[in-house]
Amino acid sequence: MPGTEKAVLADLDGIFFKLVDHFGEYGVAARLEPEIIVVDGLEDVLEELTTLDFKIIGHTNQPDIARGKITREFLEKKHALLHAKYPQIKDIFICPHTETDLCDCRKPKPGLLREAARKNNLDFSLCWVIGDSRGDIEAGKMVHTKTILIQNDYNCGNPAIDIATAVTKSTKGALSLIAAIAKGSLNKHDA
């Protein structure tokens, strides 16, 4: 039986954390503490979404744990920085596996989203998934949420554009769009 709550289920790297150029790898998650940069300017829209009864929940593939490029302790520090800046983010679900582990939690499989739904009593028909990859959008589609692809310099040719409910250019734009739709606002300005 589905739950009753609604949520914004957002990927973290590329959405709440800026991606970095890490020694020649472009558009990757931070692997060193000085590389951790939390996206600014989301306080008001996150507060508005929580006022509209949305739970804000993170979900993230973290294969760098399995590959030995980061530790769980590093990831905990990174997430602590995010929680300090945006306490509206109530929960984070992590897949620490690589593609070859064949787990159920690695996106595009919807295991992380299903775990979030169980723990938070979510009704997926009331939820949104925000991501910057096809895997994020496919996971959202598999559980029948609405989806937003955040398009940026490194994913502008992403085929997820064809399957996402909406496409925006920024995290703030995506969150603002969800708030506007929830309020029934007219689109007087670009989100």
Rosetta constraint file for C-alpha pairs under 8 A:
AtomPair CA 2 CA 121 HARMONIC 7.44 0.50
AtomPair CA 2 CA 122 HARMONIC 6.82 0.50
AtomPair CA 2 CA 123 HARMONIC 5.35 0.50
AtomPair CA 2 CA 124 HARMONIC 7.76 0.50
AtomPair CA 3 CA 117 HARMONIC 7.46 0.50
AtomPair CA 3 CA 118 HARMONIC 7.90 0.50
AtomPair CA 3 CA 121 HARMONIC 4.37 0.50
AtomPair CA 3 CA 122 HARMONIC 4.55 0.50
AtomPair CA 3 CA 123 HARMONIC 4.64 0.50
AtomPair CA 4 CA 121 HARMONIC 6.09 0.50
AtomPair CA 4 CA 122 HARMONIC 5.60 0.50
AtomPair CA 4 CA 123 HARMONIC 5.13 0.50
AtomPair CA 5 CA 54 HARMONIC 7.60 0.50
AtomPair CA 5 CA 55 HARMONIC 7.83 0.50
AtomPair CA 5 CA 120 HARMONIC 7.33 0.50
AtomPair CA 5 CA 121 HARMONIC 5.74 0.50
AtomPair CA 5 CA 122 HARMONIC 4.49 0.50
AtomPair CA 5 CA 123 HARMONIC 5.61 0.50
AtomPair CA 5 CA 126 HARMONIC 7.43 0.50
AtomPair CA 6 CA 53 HARMONIC 7.07 0.50
AtomPair CA 6 CA 54 HARMONIC 5.26 0.50
AtomPair CA 6 CA 55 HARMONIC 6.36 0.50
AtomPair CA 6 CA 122 HARMONIC 5.66 0.50
AtomPair CA 6 CA 123 HARMONIC 6.05 0.50
AtomPair CA 6 CA 124 HARMONIC 7.20 0.50
AtomPair CA 6 CA 126 HARMONIC 5.02 0.50
AtomPair CA 6 CA 127 HARMONIC 5.11 0.50
AtomPair CA 7 CA 54 HARMONIC 4.60 0.50
AtomPair CA 7 CA 55 HARMONIC 4.35 0.50
AtomPair CA 7 CA 56 HARMONIC 5.72 0.50
AtomPair CA 7 CA 57 HARMONIC 6.92 0.50
AtomPair CA 7 CA 122 HARMONIC 7.04 0.50
AtomPair CA 7 CA 126 HARMONIC 7.18 0.50
AtomPair CA 7 CA 127 HARMONIC 4.89 0.50
AtomPair CA 7 CA 128 HARMONIC 6.51 0.50
AtomPair CA 8 CA 54 HARMONIC 6.42 0.50
AtomPair CA 8 CA 55 HARMONIC 6.20 0.50
AtomPair CA 8 CA 56 HARMONIC 5.04 0.50
AtomPair CA 8 CA 57 HARMONIC 6.15 0.50
AtomPair CA 8 CA 127 HARMONIC 5.87 0.50
AtomPair CA 8 CA 128 HARMONIC 4.94 0.50
AtomPair CA 8 CA 129 HARMONIC 6.00 0.50
AtomPair CA 8 CA 130 HARMONIC 7.29 0.50
AtomPair CA 9 CA 56 HARMONIC 6.30 0.50
AtomPair CA 9 CA 57 HARMONIC 4.86 0.50
AtomPair CA 9 CA 58 HARMONIC 5.65 0.50
AtomPair CA 9 CA 59 HARMONIC 6.75 0.50
AtomPair CA 9 CA 113 HARMONIC 7.64 0.50
AtomPair CA 9 CA 127 HARMONIC 7.32 0.50
AtomPair CA 9 CA 128 HARMONIC 6.03 0.50
AtomPair CA 9 CA 129 HARMONIC 4.71 0.50
AtomPair CA 9 CA 130 HARMONIC 6.27 0.50
AtomPair CA 10 CA 15 HARMONIC 7.23 0.50
AtomPair CA 10 CA 56 HARMONIC 7.58 0.50
AtomPair CA 10 CA 57 HARMONIC 6.21 0.50
AtomPair CA 10 CA 58 HARMONIC 4.88 0.50
AtomPair CA 10 CA 59 HARMONIC 6.06 0.50
AtomPair CA 10 CA 129 HARMONIC 5.66 0.50
AtomPair CA 10 CA 130 HARMONIC 4.63 0.50
AtomPair CA 10 CA 131 HARMONIC 6.13 0.50
AtomPair CA 11 CA 15 HARMONIC 6.17 0.50
AtomPair CA 11 CA 16 HARMONIC 7.72 0.50
AtomPair CA 11 CA 58 HARMONIC 5.63 0.50
AtomPair CA 11 CA 59 HARMONIC 4.98 0.50
AtomPair CA 11 CA 60 HARMONIC 5.39 0.50
AtomPair CA 11 CA 129 HARMONIC 7.85 0.50
AtomPair CA 11 CA 130 HARMONIC 6.21 0.50
AtomPair CA 11 CA 131 HARMONIC 5.15 0.50
AtomPair CA 11 CA 132 HARMONIC 7.60 0.50
AtomPair CA 11 CA 136 HARMONIC 7.06 0.50
AtomPair CA 12 CA 16 HARMONIC 5.06 0.50
AtomPair CA 12 CA 17 HARMONIC 6.05 0.50
AtomPair CA 12 CA 58 HARMONIC 6.10 0.50
AtomPair CA 12 CA 59 HARMONIC 6.55 0.50
AtomPair CA 12 CA 60 HARMONIC 5.91 0.50
AtomPair CA 12 CA 131 HARMONIC 7.98 0.50
AtomPair CA 13 CA 17 HARMONIC 4.84 0.50
AtomPair CA 13 CA 18 HARMONIC 6.45 0.50
AtomPair CA 13 CA 19 HARMONIC 6.35 0.50
AtomPair CA 13 CA 28 HARMONIC 7.98 0.50
AtomPair CA 13 CA 29 HARMONIC 5.84 0.50
AtomPair CA 13 CA 60 HARMONIC 7.42 0.50
AtomPair CA 14 CA 18 HARMONIC 5.22 0.50
AtomPair CA 14 CA 19 HARMONIC 5.39 0.50
AtomPair CA 14 CA 29 HARMONIC 7.71 0.50
AtomPair CA 14 CA 131 HARMONIC 7.78 0.50
AtomPair CA 14 CA 132 HARMONIC 6.43 0.50
AtomPair CA 15 CA 39 HARMONIC 7.56 0.50
AtomPair CA 15 CA 130 HARMONIC 7.88 0.50
AtomPair CA 15 CA 131 HARMONIC 6.73 0.50
AtomPair CA 15 CA 132 HARMONIC 7.10 0.50
AtomPair CA 15 CA 150 HARMONIC 7.65 0.50
AtomPair CA 15 CA 170 HARMONIC 7.86 0.50
AtomPair CA 15 CA 171 HARMONIC 5.70 0.50
AtomPair CA 16 CA 38 HARMONIC 5.82 0.50
AtomPair CA 16 CA 39 HARMONIC 5.28 0.50
AtomPair CA 16 CA 82 HARMONIC 7.76 0.50
AtomPair CA 16 CA 171 HARMONIC 7.26 0.50
AtomPair CA 17 CA 29 HARMONIC 7.83 0.50
AtomPair CA 17 CA 36 HARMONIC 7.03 0.50
AtomPair CA 17 CA 37 HARMONIC 5.64 0.50
AtomPair CA 17 CA 38 HARMONIC 4.55 0.50
AtomPair CA 17 CA 39 HARMONIC 5.55 0.50
AtomPair CA 18 CA 29 HARMONIC 7.59 0.50
AtomPair CA 18 CA 36 HARMONIC 7.44 0.50
AtomPair CA 18 CA 37 HARMONIC 5.56 0.50
AtomPair CA 18 CA 38 HARMONIC 6.29 0.50
AtomPair CA 18 CA 39 HARMONIC 6.20 0.50
AtomPair CA 19 CA 27 HARMONIC 5.01 0.50
AtomPair CA 19 CA 28 HARMONIC 5.19 0.50
AtomPair CA 19 CA 29 HARMONIC 5.18 0.50
AtomPair CA 19 CA 30 HARMONIC 6.68 0.50
AtomPair CA 20 CA 26 HARMONIC 6.41 0.50
AtomPair CA 20 CA 27 HARMONIC 5.30 0.50
AtomPair CA 20 CA 28 HARMONIC 5.41 0.50
AtomPair CA 20 CA 29 HARMONIC 6.25 0.50
AtomPair CA 20 CA 30 HARMONIC 6.25 0.50
AtomPair CA 20 CA 35 HARMONIC 6.93 0.50
AtomPair CA 21 CA 25 HARMONIC 5.41 0.50
AtomPair CA 21 CA 26 HARMONIC 4.40 0.50
AtomPair CA 21 CA 27 HARMONIC 5.84 0.50
AtomPair CA 21 CA 28 HARMONIC 6.52 0.50
AtomPair CA 22 CA 26 HARMONIC 6.55 0.50
AtomPair CA 22 CA 28 HARMONIC 6.88 0.50
AtomPair CA 22 CA 30 HARMONIC 7.53 0.50
AtomPair CA 22 CA 31 HARMONIC 7.81 0.50
AtomPair CA 26 CA 154 HARMONIC 7.92 0.50
AtomPair CA 27 CA 154 HARMONIC 6.46 0.50
AtomPair CA 30 CA 35 HARMONIC 5.18 0.50
AtomPair CA 30 CA 36 HARMONIC 5.52 0.50
AtomPair CA 31 CA 35 HARMONIC 6.87 0.50
AtomPair CA 31 CA 36 HARMONIC 7.90 0.50
AtomPair CA 31 CA 69 HARMONIC 6.84 0.50
AtomPair CA 31 CA 70 HARMONIC 5.97 0.50
AtomPair CA 32 CA 36 HARMONIC 7.06 0.50
AtomPair CA 33 CA 74 HARMONIC 7.74 0.50
AtomPair CA 33 CA 78 HARMONIC 7.77 0.50
AtomPair CA 36 CA 78 HARMONIC 6.90 0.50
AtomPair CA 38 CA 81 HARMONIC 7.74 0.50
AtomPair CA 38 CA 82 HARMONIC 6.54 0.50
AtomPair CA 38 CA 85 HARMONIC 7.99 0.50
AtomPair CA 41 CA 172 HARMONIC 7.59 0.50
AtomPair CA 42 CA 46 HARMONIC 6.01 0.50
AtomPair CA 42 CA 86 HARMONIC 7.93 0.50
AtomPair CA 42 CA 172 HARMONIC 6.09 0.50
AtomPair CA 43 CA 47 HARMONIC 6.10 0.50
AtomPair CA 43 CA 86 HARMONIC 6.66 0.50
AtomPair CA 44 CA 48 HARMONIC 6.12 0.50
AtomPair CA 45 CA 49 HARMONIC 6.16 0.50
AtomPair CA 45 CA 172 HARMONIC 7.23 0.50
AtomPair CA 45 CA 175 HARMONIC 6.49 0.50
AtomPair CA 45 CA 176 HARMONIC 6.22 0.50
AtomPair CA 45 CA 179 HARMONIC 7.62 0.50
AtomPair CA 46 CA 50 HARMONIC 6.30 0.50
AtomPair CA 46 CA 56 HARMONIC 7.82 0.50
AtomPair CA 46 CA 86 HARMONIC 7.91 0.50
AtomPair CA 46 CA 88 HARMONIC 6.51 0.50
AtomPair CA 46 CA 175 HARMONIC 7.32 0.50
AtomPair CA 47 CA 51 HARMONIC 6.17 0.50
AtomPair CA 47 CA 88 HARMONIC 6.91 0.50
AtomPair CA 48 CA 52 HARMONIC 6.28 0.50
AtomPair CA 48 CA 179 HARMONIC 7.12 0.50
AtomPair CA 49 CA 53 HARMONIC 6.52 0.50
AtomPair CA 49 CA 54 HARMONIC 5.46 0.50
AtomPair CA 49 CA 55 HARMONIC 7.82 0.50
AtomPair CA 49 CA 175 HARMONIC 7.81 0.50
AtomPair CA 49 CA 179 HARMONIC 5.93 0.50
AtomPair CA 50 CA 54 HARMONIC 4.91 0.50
AtomPair CA 50 CA 55 HARMONIC 6.21 0.50
AtomPair CA 50 CA 56 HARMONIC 7.44 0.50
AtomPair CA 50 CA 88 HARMONIC 7.14 0.50
AtomPair CA 52 CA 179 HARMONIC 7.60 0.50
AtomPair CA 52 CA 182 HARMONIC 7.44 0.50
AtomPair CA 55 CA 88 HARMONIC 7.84 0.50
AtomPair CA 55 CA 89 HARMONIC 7.50 0.50
AtomPair CA 55 CA 90 HARMONIC 6.99 0.50
AtomPair CA 56 CA 88 HARMONIC 6.28 0.50
AtomPair CA 56 CA 89 HARMONIC 4.78 0.50
AtomPair CA 56 CA 90 HARMONIC 5.94 0.50
AtomPair CA 56 CA 91 HARMONIC 7.35 0.50
AtomPair CA 57 CA 89 HARMONIC 5.59 0.50
AtomPair CA 57 CA 90 HARMONIC 5.84 0.50
AtomPair CA 57 CA 91 HARMONIC 5.01 0.50
AtomPair CA 57 CA 92 HARMONIC 5.78 0.50
AtomPair CA 57 CA 93 HARMONIC 7.91 0.50
AtomPair CA 57 CA 116 HARMONIC 7.72 0.50
AtomPair CA 58 CA 89 HARMONIC 7.06 0.50
AtomPair CA 58 CA 91 HARMONIC 6.17 0.50
AtomPair CA 58 CA 92 HARMONIC 4.35 0.50
AtomPair CA 58 CA 93 HARMONIC 6.13 0.50
AtomPair CA 59 CA 92 HARMONIC 5.55 0.50
AtomPair CA 59 CA 93 HARMONIC 4.63 0.50
AtomPair CA 59 CA 94 HARMONIC 5.89 0.50
AtomPair CA 59 CA 112 HARMONIC 6.49 0.50
AtomPair CA 59 CA 113 HARMONIC 7.34 0.50
AtomPair CA 60 CA 92 HARMONIC 7.71 0.50
AtomPair CA 60 CA 93 HARMONIC 6.38 0.50
AtomPair CA 60 CA 94 HARMONIC 5.08 0.50
AtomPair CA 60 CA 95 HARMONIC 6.29 0.50
AtomPair CA 61 CA 94 HARMONIC 6.01 0.50
AtomPair CA 61 CA 95 HARMONIC 4.78 0.50
AtomPair CA 61 CA 96 HARMONIC 6.32 0.50
AtomPair CA 61 CA 97 HARMONIC 7.41 0.50
AtomPair CA 61 CA 106 HARMONIC 6.02 0.50
AtomPair CA 61 CA 107 HARMONIC 6.72 0.50
AtomPair CA 62 CA 66 HARMONIC 7.87 0.50
AtomPair CA 62 CA 94 HARMONIC 6.72 0.50
AtomPair CA 62 CA 95 HARMONIC 5.72 0.50
AtomPair CA 62 CA 96 HARMONIC 4.73 0.50
AtomPair CA 62 CA 97 HARMONIC 6.69 0.50
AtomPair CA 62 CA 98 HARMONIC 7.91 0.50
AtomPair CA 63 CA 67 HARMONIC 6.23 0.50
AtomPair CA 63 CA 95 HARMONIC 7.39 0.50
AtomPair CA 63 CA 96 HARMONIC 5.18 0.50
AtomPair CA 63 CA 97 HARMONIC 4.95 0.50
AtomPair CA 63 CA 98 HARMONIC 4.79 0.50
AtomPair CA 64 CA 68 HARMONIC 5.97 0.50
AtomPair CA 64 CA 69 HARMONIC 4.94 0.50
AtomPair CA 64 CA 70 HARMONIC 5.62 0.50
AtomPair CA 64 CA 96 HARMONIC 7.42 0.50
AtomPair CA 65 CA 69 HARMONIC 6.08 0.50
AtomPair CA 65 CA 70 HARMONIC 5.16 0.50
AtomPair CA 65 CA 71 HARMONIC 5.60 0.50
AtomPair CA 65 CA 72 HARMONIC 6.69 0.50
AtomPair CA 65 CA 96 HARMONIC 5.68 0.50
AtomPair CA 65 CA 97 HARMONIC 7.38 0.50
AtomPair CA 66 CA 96 HARMONIC 6.08 0.50
AtomPair CA 66 CA 97 HARMONIC 5.69 0.50
AtomPair CA 66 CA 98 HARMONIC 6.52 0.50
AtomPair CA 67 CA 98 HARMONIC 7.67 0.50
AtomPair CA 70 CA 74 HARMONIC 6.31 0.50
AtomPair CA 70 CA 75 HARMONIC 7.31 0.50
AtomPair CA 71 CA 75 HARMONIC 6.46 0.50
AtomPair CA 72 CA 76 HARMONIC 6.11 0.50
AtomPair CA 73 CA 77 HARMONIC 6.28 0.50
AtomPair CA 74 CA 78 HARMONIC 6.24 0.50
AtomPair CA 75 CA 79 HARMONIC 6.15 0.50
AtomPair CA 76 CA 80 HARMONIC 6.01 0.50
AtomPair CA 77 CA 81 HARMONIC 6.37 0.50
AtomPair CA 78 CA 82 HARMONIC 6.57 0.50
AtomPair CA 79 CA 83 HARMONIC 6.18 0.50
AtomPair CA 80 CA 84 HARMONIC 6.08 0.50
AtomPair CA 81 CA 85 HARMONIC 6.35 0.50
AtomPair CA 82 CA 86 HARMONIC 5.86 0.50
AtomPair CA 82 CA 87 HARMONIC 7.74 0.50
AtomPair CA 83 CA 87 HARMONIC 4.79 0.50
AtomPair CA 83 CA 88 HARMONIC 7.63 0.50
AtomPair CA 83 CA 89 HARMONIC 6.49 0.50
AtomPair CA 93 CA 112 HARMONIC 6.02 0.50
AtomPair CA 93 CA 115 HARMONIC 7.86 0.50
AtomPair CA 93 CA 116 HARMONIC 7.04 0.50
AtomPair CA 94 CA 112 HARMONIC 7.12 0.50
AtomPair CA 95 CA 105 HARMONIC 5.68 0.50
AtomPair CA 95 CA 106 HARMONIC 5.58 0.50
AtomPair CA 95 CA 112 HARMONIC 7.29 0.50
AtomPair CA 97 CA 101 HARMONIC 6.05 0.50
AtomPair CA 97 CA 103 HARMONIC 7.19 0.50
AtomPair CA 97 CA 106 HARMONIC 6.80 0.50
AtomPair CA 98 CA 102 HARMONIC 7.81 0.50
AtomPair CA 98 CA 106 HARMONIC 7.67 0.50
AtomPair CA 99 CA 106 HARMONIC 7.49 0.50
AtomPair CA 102 CA 106 HARMONIC 7.96 0.50
AtomPair CA 104 CA 109 HARMONIC 5.99 0.50
AtomPair CA 104 CA 110 HARMONIC 7.22 0.50
AtomPair CA 104 CA 111 HARMONIC 5.24 0.50
AtomPair CA 105 CA 109 HARMONIC 6.06 0.50
AtomPair CA 105 CA 110 HARMONIC 6.38 0.50
AtomPair CA 105 CA 111 HARMONIC 4.09 0.50
AtomPair CA 105 CA 112 HARMONIC 5.09 0.50
AtomPair CA 106 CA 110 HARMONIC 7.50 0.50
AtomPair CA 106 CA 111 HARMONIC 7.04 0.50
AtomPair CA 106 CA 112 HARMONIC 7.35 0.50
AtomPair CA 107 CA 111 HARMONIC 7.61 0.50
AtomPair CA 107 CA 112 HARMONIC 7.65 0.50
AtomPair CA 107 CA 135 HARMONIC 5.29 0.50
AtomPair CA 107 CA 136 HARMONIC 6.20 0.50
AtomPair CA 107 CA 138 HARMONIC 7.89 0.50
AtomPair CA 107 CA 139 HARMONIC 5.98 0.50
AtomPair CA 108 CA 134 HARMONIC 7.56 0.50
AtomPair CA 108 CA 135 HARMONIC 4.01 0.50
AtomPair CA 108 CA 136 HARMONIC 5.98 0.50
AtomPair CA 108 CA 137 HARMONIC 7.60 0.50
AtomPair CA 108 CA 138 HARMONIC 5.49 0.50
AtomPair CA 108 CA 139 HARMONIC 4.62 0.50
AtomPair CA 109 CA 135 HARMONIC 7.77 0.50
AtomPair CA 109 CA 138 HARMONIC 7.76 0.50
AtomPair CA 109 CA 139 HARMONIC 5.49 0.50
AtomPair CA 109 CA 142 HARMONIC 7.85 0.50
AtomPair CA 110 CA 114 HARMONIC 6.15 0.50
AtomPair CA 110 CA 139 HARMONIC 4.74 0.50
AtomPair CA 110 CA 140 HARMONIC 7.12 0.50
AtomPair CA 110 CA 142 HARMONIC 6.59 0.50
AtomPair CA 110 CA 143 HARMONIC 6.86 0.50
AtomPair CA 111 CA 115 HARMONIC 6.11 0.50
AtomPair CA 112 CA 116 HARMONIC 6.20 0.50
AtomPair CA 113 CA 117 HARMONIC 6.16 0.50
AtomPair CA 113 CA 139 HARMONIC 7.59 0.50
AtomPair CA 113 CA 140 HARMONIC 7.69 0.50
AtomPair CA 113 CA 143 HARMONIC 7.80 0.50
AtomPair CA 114 CA 118 HARMONIC 6.24 0.50
AtomPair CA 114 CA 143 HARMONIC 7.81 0.50
AtomPair CA 115 CA 119 HARMONIC 6.20 0.50
AtomPair CA 116 CA 120 HARMONIC 5.88 0.50
AtomPair CA 116 CA 122 HARMONIC 7.59 0.50
AtomPair CA 117 CA 121 HARMONIC 5.40 0.50
AtomPair CA 117 CA 122 HARMONIC 4.50 0.50
AtomPair CA 117 CA 123 HARMONIC 7.20 0.50
AtomPair CA 117 CA 124 HARMONIC 7.56 0.50
AtomPair CA 118 CA 122 HARMONIC 6.88 0.50
AtomPair CA 122 CA 126 HARMONIC 7.94 0.50
AtomPair CA 122 CA 127 HARMONIC 7.67 0.50
AtomPair CA 123 CA 127 HARMONIC 6.80 0.50
AtomPair CA 124 CA 128 HARMONIC 7.79 0.50
AtomPair CA 124 CA 143 HARMONIC 6.58 0.50
AtomPair CA 124 CA 144 HARMONIC 6.22 0.50
AtomPair CA 124 CA 145 HARMONIC 5.23 0.50
AtomPair CA 125 CA 144 HARMONIC 6.30 0.50
AtomPair CA 125 CA 145 HARMONIC 5.47 0.50
AtomPair CA 125 CA 146 HARMONIC 7.54 0.50
AtomPair CA 126 CA 145 HARMONIC 7.07 0.50
AtomPair CA 127 CA 145 HARMONIC 5.38 0.50
AtomPair CA 127 CA 146 HARMONIC 6.44 0.50
AtomPair CA 128 CA 140 HARMONIC 7.61 0.50
AtomPair CA 128 CA 145 HARMONIC 5.42 0.50
AtomPair CA 128 CA 146 HARMONIC 4.74 0.50
AtomPair CA 128 CA 147 HARMONIC 5.41 0.50
AtomPair CA 128 CA 148 HARMONIC 7.41 0.50
AtomPair CA 128 CA 178 HARMONIC 7.80 0.50
AtomPair CA 129 CA 136 HARMONIC 7.37 0.50
AtomPair CA 129 CA 137 HARMONIC 6.98 0.50
AtomPair CA 129 CA 140 HARMONIC 5.56 0.50
AtomPair CA 129 CA 145 HARMONIC 6.53 0.50
AtomPair CA 129 CA 146 HARMONIC 6.32 0.50
AtomPair CA 129 CA 147 HARMONIC 4.73 0.50
AtomPair CA 129 CA 148 HARMONIC 6.32 0.50
AtomPair CA 130 CA 136 HARMONIC 7.19 0.50
AtomPair CA 130 CA 137 HARMONIC 7.34 0.50
AtomPair CA 130 CA 147 HARMONIC 5.84 0.50
AtomPair CA 130 CA 148 HARMONIC 4.83 0.50
AtomPair CA 130 CA 149 HARMONIC 6.06 0.50
AtomPair CA 130 CA 150 HARMONIC 7.23 0.50
AtomPair CA 130 CA 174 HARMONIC 7.38 0.50
AtomPair CA 131 CA 136 HARMONIC 5.14 0.50
AtomPair CA 131 CA 137 HARMONIC 6.40 0.50
AtomPair CA 131 CA 147 HARMONIC 7.93 0.50
AtomPair CA 131 CA 148 HARMONIC 6.50 0.50
AtomPair CA 131 CA 149 HARMONIC 5.27 0.50
AtomPair CA 131 CA 150 HARMONIC 6.06 0.50
AtomPair CA 132 CA 136 HARMONIC 6.84 0.50
AtomPair CA 132 CA 137 HARMONIC 7.98 0.50
AtomPair CA 132 CA 149 HARMONIC 5.36 0.50
AtomPair CA 132 CA 150 HARMONIC 4.99 0.50
AtomPair CA 132 CA 151 HARMONIC 6.46 0.50
AtomPair CA 132 CA 152 HARMONIC 7.99 0.50
AtomPair CA 132 CA 155 HARMONIC 7.31 0.50
AtomPair CA 133 CA 137 HARMONIC 6.63 0.50
AtomPair CA 133 CA 149 HARMONIC 7.12 0.50
AtomPair CA 133 CA 155 HARMONIC 7.41 0.50
AtomPair CA 133 CA 158 HARMONIC 7.15 0.50
AtomPair CA 133 CA 160 HARMONIC 6.83 0.50
AtomPair CA 134 CA 138 HARMONIC 5.95 0.50
AtomPair CA 134 CA 158 HARMONIC 6.90 0.50
AtomPair CA 134 CA 159 HARMONIC 6.75 0.50
AtomPair CA 134 CA 160 HARMONIC 4.62 0.50
AtomPair CA 135 CA 139 HARMONIC 6.06 0.50
AtomPair CA 136 CA 140 HARMONIC 6.41 0.50
AtomPair CA 137 CA 141 HARMONIC 6.18 0.50
AtomPair CA 137 CA 147 HARMONIC 6.02 0.50
AtomPair CA 137 CA 148 HARMONIC 7.26 0.50
AtomPair CA 137 CA 149 HARMONIC 6.86 0.50
AtomPair CA 137 CA 160 HARMONIC 6.53 0.50
AtomPair CA 137 CA 163 HARMONIC 7.48 0.50
AtomPair CA 137 CA 164 HARMONIC 6.23 0.50
AtomPair CA 138 CA 142 HARMONIC 6.11 0.50
AtomPair CA 138 CA 160 HARMONIC 7.82 0.50
AtomPair CA 138 CA 163 HARMONIC 7.98 0.50
AtomPair CA 139 CA 143 HARMONIC 6.76 0.50
AtomPair CA 140 CA 144 HARMONIC 6.20 0.50
AtomPair CA 140 CA 145 HARMONIC 5.30 0.50
AtomPair CA 140 CA 146 HARMONIC 6.97 0.50
AtomPair CA 140 CA 147 HARMONIC 6.23 0.50
AtomPair CA 141 CA 145 HARMONIC 5.86 0.50
AtomPair CA 141 CA 146 HARMONIC 7.19 0.50
AtomPair CA 141 CA 147 HARMONIC 7.21 0.50
AtomPair CA 146 CA 164 HARMONIC 7.71 0.50
AtomPair CA 146 CA 165 HARMONIC 5.80 0.50
AtomPair CA 147 CA 164 HARMONIC 5.28 0.50
AtomPair CA 147 CA 165 HARMONIC 4.97 0.50
AtomPair CA 147 CA 166 HARMONIC 6.45 0.50
AtomPair CA 148 CA 164 HARMONIC 5.69 0.50
AtomPair CA 148 CA 165 HARMONIC 5.86 0.50
AtomPair CA 148 CA 166 HARMONIC 4.76 0.50
AtomPair CA 148 CA 167 HARMONIC 5.35 0.50
AtomPair CA 148 CA 168 HARMONIC 7.03 0.50
AtomPair CA 148 CA 174 HARMONIC 6.63 0.50
AtomPair CA 149 CA 160 HARMONIC 7.09 0.50
AtomPair CA 149 CA 161 HARMONIC 6.71 0.50
AtomPair CA 149 CA 164 HARMONIC 6.10 0.50
AtomPair CA 149 CA 166 HARMONIC 6.47 0.50
AtomPair CA 149 CA 167 HARMONIC 4.80 0.50
AtomPair CA 149 CA 168 HARMONIC 6.41 0.50
AtomPair CA 150 CA 167 HARMONIC 5.84 0.50
AtomPair CA 150 CA 168 HARMONIC 5.00 0.50
AtomPair CA 150 CA 169 HARMONIC 5.40 0.50
AtomPair CA 150 CA 170 HARMONIC 5.84 0.50
AtomPair CA 150 CA 171 HARMONIC 6.76 0.50
AtomPair CA 150 CA 174 HARMONIC 7.20 0.50
AtomPair CA 151 CA 155 HARMONIC 6.13 0.50
AtomPair CA 151 CA 156 HARMONIC 5.69 0.50
AtomPair CA 151 CA 167 HARMONIC 6.65 0.50
AtomPair CA 151 CA 168 HARMONIC 6.06 0.50
AtomPair CA 151 CA 169 HARMONIC 5.08 0.50
AtomPair CA 151 CA 170 HARMONIC 7.28 0.50
AtomPair CA 152 CA 156 HARMONIC 5.68 0.50
AtomPair CA 152 CA 169 HARMONIC 6.21 0.50
AtomPair CA 152 CA 170 HARMONIC 7.75 0.50
AtomPair CA 159 CA 163 HARMONIC 7.72 0.50
AtomPair CA 160 CA 164 HARMONIC 6.00 0.50
AtomPair CA 161 CA 166 HARMONIC 7.90 0.50
AtomPair CA 161 CA 167 HARMONIC 6.75 0.50
AtomPair CA 167 CA 174 HARMONIC 7.76 0.50
AtomPair CA 168 CA 173 HARMONIC 5.95 0.50
AtomPair CA 168 CA 174 HARMONIC 5.76 0.50
AtomPair CA 168 CA 191 HARMONIC 7.59 0.50
AtomPair CA 169 CA 173 HARMONIC 6.62 0.50
AtomPair CA 169 CA 174 HARMONIC 7.81 0.50
AtomPair CA 170 CA 174 HARMONIC 6.32 0.50
AtomPair CA 171 CA 175 HARMONIC 6.19 0.50
AtomPair CA 172 CA 176 HARMONIC 5.88 0.50
AtomPair CA 172 CA 191 HARMONIC 7.79 0.50
AtomPair CA 173 CA 177 HARMONIC 6.03 0.50
AtomPair CA 173 CA 191 HARMONIC 4.58 0.50
AtomPair CA 174 CA 178 HARMONIC 6.43 0.50
AtomPair CA 174 CA 191 HARMONIC 7.12 0.50
AtomPair CA 175 CA 179 HARMONIC 6.33 0.50
AtomPair CA 176 CA 180 HARMONIC 6.06 0.50
AtomPair CA 176 CA 191 HARMONIC 5.95 0.50
AtomPair CA 177 CA 181 HARMONIC 6.17 0.50
AtomPair CA 177 CA 191 HARMONIC 5.71 0.50
AtomPair CA 178 CA 182 HARMONIC 6.10 0.50
AtomPair CA 179 CA 183 HARMONIC 6.19 0.50
AtomPair CA 180 CA 184 HARMONIC 6.02 0.50
AtomPair CA 180 CA 185 HARMONIC 5.02 0.50
AtomPair CA 180 CA 186 HARMONIC 7.49 0.50
AtomPair CA 180 CA 187 HARMONIC 7.92 0.50
AtomPair CA 181 CA 185 HARMONIC 6.09 0.50
